[in-house]
Amino acid sequence: MKRKSLIISGLSLLFVLAMSAVALAAGEGGAGADTSMIMAAALVAAGLAVGGAGGGCGAGMGQCARGLLESTARNPELAGKLTVSMFITFALIETFTIYALVIGLIALYANPFLG
């Protein structure tokens, strides 16, 4: 029950921060209102993309390291081969975070919707 409450609180905080960014970027309105709303949406999207990818990849790397330590404890002779496999897996997992970062940067600085 405590974990569910913590997740709901975190998602609520994320929603409030996202909506405040949109409200602050909207400004007074006028001619630049459409552009500022698109930029605010791009900021929120970039933050969610990079944050979600980073969190997911961190959890994946933790599971990978846990598996390596458990396997090494069971069979110490394979520690070298398992470590090499773990680092290759870390590199592949980290590419997902880098792709999310690149997409976030494209959304911020080369947004095709801004004209």
Steps between C-alpha positions, in 0.01 A plus 500: 500500500783738581663439161176574317460822694857600420448436128179702494669787684792499257274498196292782647812707556615430145161608365503824701852585383412426138188713509681787673761496223224523241328781689821698542594460136155607383558850634259777415376362171505702180695416185757273664252292699504209256878494487537513877248219549689283253827580676346421838374167369846431358658573839262264676548229235879528513501481879273198507696324225839545660373441854306189409782355295754575770287341770422194293858451394623543855260233619609273215866548581431425865327175408790409272756565773292302750492207260875522450568497873266207559655304212851576617412383850375170359783445252813711570694355205276682253545843658718635217267394218195621688659839568576550130141408413372738766697795361377426148145490635556828685613664176191376317272615781667841512438556128128517577562790737719675245231461233243651736738789569549561128125498439453738792764737362339486156164584657656799677736647242390373157125476552329462162172637638646844573532584132 
